[in-house]
Amino acid sequence: MNKKISIYIHIPFCISKCYYCDFTSYCNNSNDTISEYINAVCNEILQNAEILCEYEISTIYFGGGTPSFINSKYIEQIMSILLMFTVNKPEEITIEINPATLNEEKIGEYFKLGINRVSIGLQSTYDTVLKKIGRKHNYSDFINTLNLVNKSGIKNISVDLMYPLPGLSVDMFSKTIDDLISISSSHNIQHISIYNLEIHEGTKLDFLIKEGYETLVNEDDEMLMKRLLEEKLKKAGYVNYEISNLAKEGFESKHNLNYWNQGEYLGFGVNAASFFAGTRYTNVSDIKEYIDGINSNNKQYSEKIEMDKLDLMKEYIILKLRLKEGFNLDEFKTRFNTNYYDLFKRETEKLLNLKLIETDDKSILLSDRGKDLANLVWQEFI
């Protein structure tokens, strides 16, 4: 058993909907709905037993939604099913946490279950900003959550930051970074994920901005925020190992690295995505449709794409270019039995001329300019 696979579990329940969120999530659900959903997730895992018996589960990730919102007994129920298929303990088991939903008992249970990494959704250190984006926690809740996690014995902590945000100036954002750095070593903040705010149509924040109730900083200030992040976090010992993720050495997200290295993974739950045997699947996003489909052993996908070799090569390039080291040309040839330049010479020359990529004849990676204009690079391989 040397083939490895990652597992993603989608927990779609939240205490409330953040104003910027367009993810599949549900609020104000009854305990019966949550219980039915968890049972369905467990059944979906069991329906994939043939695959799981042939693979070693290397990482597990509980995302959402807000996994820490639900009773820890449900996380235990899912873990008990997954651990039936493990010979060796997974290298990394992560759970996402909203600071407004954690207590000492819950984090203690996570630790007992083998969860060894948490991702805390901070977004901002300013209570006024948090309120403007519909977050239910404040900065004090975040500090309390950090203390609880450290007390539990979990020492691998990731924190989410977001920019630009309503009411957030460059000076405020600079102080946010400084405040986070000042407590990072004492509180085991090993990893920081940076989310560039996207305004999705139909969200409450989209409405507030269109109607003039909220505004964001201009593009120049947004770029300055990005530069401050990179410079300050680098000086504090964080490596920008992926476009939007920084980590102290040895604490890169193993689960997400599997995505970016085009590894195989199975996603369980509503709207969960999978990549297996060259095919991408996405589960339906309606919770009732999902539960009914799983319970009748008639799982429904909202999308199923069987990728050909060219599709896989293009996706591999895009995913690997997100990483600091880019991709190795010999590894590309070994993986696809194809010389990279035989297919992508024109695209490469164009991107080199635009100074969006760099190459040393062994590897290709994004330049600093390419990191700022990454979408222009992706377009060449879509």
C-alpha positions in Angstrom: 0.0 0.0 0.0 2.2 2.9 -1.2 -0.4 4.9 -3.1 -1.5 7.9 -1.1 -4.8 9.8 -1.1 -6.1 12.8 0.7 -9.6 13.1 2.2 -11.7 16.3 2.3 -14.8 16.5 4.5 -17.3 19.3 3.9 -19.2 20.5 6.9 -21.6 23.1 5.5 -23.1 24.4 8.7 -22.4 27.9 10.1 -23.5 30.1 13.0 -24.4 32.7 10.3 -23.4 33.6 6.7 -20.5 36.0 6.3 -21.3 38.9 4.0 -18.7 37.9 1.4 -19.4 34.2 1.4 -20.7 32.3 -1.6 -19.7 28.8 -0.4 -22.2 26.1 0.1 -23.2 26.6 3.7 -26.4 26.4 5.8 -27.5 28.3 8.9 -30.1 27.7 11.6 -30.4 23.9 10.9 -31.9 21.5 13.4 -29.9 18.8 15.2 -31.9 16.3 13.1 -30.7 17.8 9.9 -27.1 17.9 11.1 -27.3 14.2 12.2 -28.9 13.1 8.9 -26.1 14.9 7.0 -23.3 13.4 9.1 -24.8 9.9 8.6 -24.9 10.5 4.9 -21.3 11.6 4.8 -20.3 8.4 6.7 -22.4 6.4 4.2 -20.6 8.1 1.3 -17.2 7.2 2.8 -18.3 3.6 3.1 -19.6 3.6 -0.5 -16.0 4.3 -1.5 -14.5 1.5 0.6 -13.1 -0.3 -2.4 -10.9 2.7 -3.3 -9.9 3.5 0.3 -8.8 -0.1 1.0 -6.2 0.3 -1.8 -4.8 3.6 -0.7 -3.1 5.1 2.3 -4.9 8.1 3.7 -2.1 10.7 4.0 -4.1 13.8 5.0 -7.7 14.6 6.2 -9.2 18.0 6.1 -12.5 19.1 7.7 -13.6 22.3 5.9 -16.7 24.3 5.6 -18.9 26.0 6.4 -17.7 25.9 10.0 -16.7 22.4 11.2 -16.2 23.7 14.8 -19.8 24.8 14.9 -21.2 21.3 15.2 -21.0 19.0 18.2 -17.6 17.2 18.3 -19.4 13.8 18.5 -20.1 14.2 14.7 -16.4 14.8 14.0 -15.7 11.7 16.0 -18.3 9.7 14.1 -16.7 10.6 10.7 -13.2 9.9 12.1 -14.2 6.5 13.3 -15.2 5.5 9.8 -12.1 7.0 8.2 -9.8 5.3 10.6 -11.2 1.9 9.6 -9.3 2.4 6.4 -5.9 3.5 7.9 -3.0 1.3 8.7 -0.7 4.2 9.5 -1.8 7.4 11.2 -2.5 10.2 8.6 0.4 12.7 8.5 -1.9 15.6 8.9 -5.5 16.0 10.1 -6.8 19.6 9.9 -10.0 21.2 11.1 -11.2 24.7 10.4 -12.3 26.7 13.4 -14.3 29.9 13.8 -13.2 31.6 17.0 -16.9 32.1 18.0 -17.6 28.4 18.1 -14.8 26.8 20.1 -14.6 25.8 23.8 -12.1 23.8 25.9 -14.1 20.5 25.7 -14.4 20.6 22.0 -10.7 21.3 21.2 -9.8 18.6 23.8 -11.9 16.1 21.8 -10.3 17.1 18.6 -6.9 16.4 20.1 -8.0 12.9 21.3 -9.2 12.1 17.8 -5.8 12.7 16.4 -6.4 16.1 14.9 -3.0 17.7 14.8 -3.5 20.9 12.9 -6.2 23.7 13.1 -7.0 26.5 10.7 -8.5 29.5 12.5 -10.5 32.0 10.5 -9.3 35.4 11.9 -9.7 37.6 8.7 -8.9 40.8 10.7 -7.7 41.9 14.1 -10.1 44.9 14.1 -13.6 44.3 15.6 -15.1 47.1 13.5 -13.9 45.4 10.3 -15.1 42.0 11.4 -18.5 43.4 12.1 -18.6 45.0 8.6 -18.1 41.6 7.0 -20.6 39.7 9.2 -18.1 37.7 11.3 -19.5 36.7 14.7 -16.2 36.7 16.6 -14.0 39.5 17.8 -10.3 39.7 18.3 -10.6 38.7 21.9 -12.4 35.5 20.8 -9.4 34.8 18.5 -6.9 35.2 21.3 -9.0 33.0 23.6 -9.2 30.4 20.8 -5.4 30.5 20.3 -4.9 29.9 24.0 -7.4 26.9 24.0 -5.7 25.3 21.0 -2.2 25.6 22.5 -3.4 24.3 25.9 -5.0 21.3 24.1 -1.6 20.1 22.8 -2.1 21.0 19.1 1.0 23.0 18.1 0.4 23.4 14.3 -1.8 26.4 13.9 -2.8 28.2 10.7 -4.5 31.6 10.6 -6.5 33.1 7.8 -6.2 36.8 6.9 -8.2 38.6 4.3 -7.7 41.9 2.4 -8.9 44.4 1.3 -11.9 44.7 3.6 -14.4 47.5 4.3 -13.0 49.9 6.8 -9.5 48.5 6.6 -6.8 51.1 5.8 -3.2 50.3 4.9 -2.0 51.4 8.3 -4.5 49.2 10.0 -3.5 46.2 7.9 0.1 46.9 8.7 -0.7 46.8 12.4 -2.7 43.6 11.9 0.4 41.9 10.5 2.6 43.3 13.3 0.2 42.1 15.9 0.0 38.6 14.4 3.8 38.3 14.2 4.3 39.5 17.8 2.3 36.5 19.1 3.2 34.0 16.4 6.1 32.2 18.2 4.5 32.1 21.6 1.2 30.8 20.2 2.5 28.4 17.5 1.2 30.2 14.5 3.1 28.2 12.0 1.1 29.0 8.8 -0.7 32.0 7.4 -3.2 31.8 4.5 -3.9 35.1 2.7 -7.2 35.6 0.9 -7.6 38.4 -1.5 -11.3 39.5 -1.1 -13.5 38.6 -4.1 -16.9 40.3 -4.4 -19.3 37.6 -5.5 -22.6 38.6 -7.1 -25.6 38.1 -4.8 -23.7 38.2 -1.6 -24.6 40.8 1.1 -21.2 42.5 0.7 -21.8 42.8 -3.1 -25.1 44.6 -2.3 -23.5 46.9 0.3 -20.7 48.0 -2.0 -23.0 48.5 -5.0 -25.3 50.6 -3.0 -22.5 52.7 -1.6 -22.8 51.6 2.0 -19.3 50.2 2.1 -16.1 50.9 0.1 -12.7 49.3 -0.3 -9.2 50.8 -0.7 -8.0 51.6 -4.2 -5.8 49.2 -6.3 -2.5 51.0 -5.3 -3.3 50.6 -1.6 -4.3 47.0 -2.2 -0.9 46.3 -3.8 0.8 48.1 -0.9 -1.0 45.7 1.5 0.3 42.8 -0.5 3.9 44.1 -0.3 3.6 44.7 3.4 2.4 41.2 3.9 5.3 39.7 1.9 8.0 41.8 3.4 6.9 41.6 7.1 6.2 37.9 7.1 9.4 37.0 5.3 11.3 39.0 7.9 9.5 37.0 10.6 10.6 33.7 9.2 7.6 32.7 7.0 8.3 31.4 3.5 5.8 32.2 0.7 5.8 28.6 -0.5 2.5 29.1 -2.5 1.0 32.3 -4.0 -1.4 32.7 -1.1 0.2 30.7 1.7 3.1 31.3 3.9 4.6 28.9 6.5 7.5 28.5 8.8 9.9 25.8 7.6 8.4 22.3 7.8 4.8 23.6 8.4 3.6 23.8 4.9 0.0 22.4 4.5 0.5 18.8 3.4 -3.1 18.5 2.4 -3.1 21.5 0.1 0.3 20.6 -1.3 -1.3 17.4 -2.5 -3.8 19.5 -4.5 -1.1 21.7 -6.0 1.0 18.7 -6.9 -2.1 17.2 -8.7 -2.4 14.3 -6.3 -5.5 12.3 -5.9 -8.1 13.1 -3.3 -11.7 12.3 -2.4 -14.2 14.8 -1.2 -17.2 13.9 0.9 -20.3 16.0 1.6 -22.3 18.6 -0.3 -20.4 20.4 -3.1 -17.2 18.5 -2.2 -14.8 18.0 -5.0 -12.7 14.9 -5.9 -9.9 14.1 -8.3 -9.4 10.4 -8.9 -8.1 8.4 -11.9 -7.9 11.4 -14.1 -11.5 12.5 -13.5 -12.8 15.5 -11.5 -16.1 15.2 -9.6 -18.2 17.7 -7.7 -21.1 16.6 -5.5 -24.5 18.4 -5.7 -24.8 21.5 -3.5 -28.4 21.0 -2.3 -28.2 19.3 1.1 -31.5 17.4 0.7 -30.6 16.2 -2.8 -27.3 15.0 -1.4 -28.7 13.2 1.6 -31.4 11.5 -0.5 -28.9 10.5 -3.2 -26.4 8.9 -0.8 -29.1 7.1 1.2 -30.6 5.6 -1.9 -27.0 4.7 -3.1 -27.6 6.9 -6.1 -25.0 9.6 -5.6 -25.4 12.7 -7.8 -22.7 14.9 -9.2 -23.2 18.5 -10.2 -20.1 18.1 -12.4 -18.0 15.2 -13.7 -15.1 15.9 -16.1 -13.0 13.1 -17.5 -9.7 14.8 -18.3 -7.6 13.8 -21.3 -3.8 13.9 -21.3 -3.6 17.5 -22.6 -6.1 18.7 -19.9 -4.0 17.0 -17.2 -0.8 18.6 -18.5 -2.3 22.1 -18.6 -3.8 21.7 -15.2 -0.5 20.4 -13.8 1.3 23.4 -15.1 -1.2 25.9 -13.6 -1.2 24.1 -10.2 2.6 23.7 -9.9 3.2 27.3 -10.9 1.4 28.3 -7.8 4.3 26.9 -5.8 7.5 28.8 -5.1 9.7 26.3 -7.0 7.3 26.0 -10.0 7.7 22.7 -11.8 10.7 20.6 -12.9 10.9 19.9 -16.7 12.3 16.4 -16.2 9.5 15.5 -13.7 7.0 16.8 -16.3 8.5 14.5 -18.9 8.5 11.5 -16.5 4.9 12.1 -15.5 3.4 12.6 -19.0 6.0 11.0 -21.2 6.1 14.2 -23.2 8.7 17.0 -23.6 7.2 20.2 -22.2 8.6 22.4 -25.0 7.2 20.2 -27.7 3.7 21.4 -26.7 4.2 24.7 -24.9 7.1 26.5 -26.6 5.0 29.3 -27.9 3.3 30.0 -24.6 6.6 29.9 -22.8 8.3 32.3 -25.1 5.4 34.7 -24.8 5.4 34.6 -21.0 9.2 34.9 -20.8 9.0 38.0 -23.1 6.4 39.5 -20.7 8.7 38.7 -17.8 5.9 36.7 -16.1 7.9 33.5 -15.7 11.5 32.5 -15.2 13.5 29.4 -16.2 16.9 27.9 -15.6 16.5 25.2 -18.2 15.6 22.8 -15.5 12.5 24.4 -14.0 9.9 27.0 -14.8 8.4 29.2 -12.1 6.6 32.5 -11.8 8.6 35.7 -11.6 7.7 38.3 -9.0 5.8 40.1 -11.7 4.1 36.8 -12.6 2.8 36.4 -9.1 1.1 39.7 -9.3 -0.4 38.9 -12.7 -0.9 35.2 -12.3 -4.2 35.2 -14.1 -2.4 36.2 -17.3 -0.2 33.2 -17.0 -3.1 30.8 -16.3 -4.9 32.1 -19.4 -2.1 30.7 -21.6 -2.8 27.2 -20.4 -6.6 27.1 -20.3 
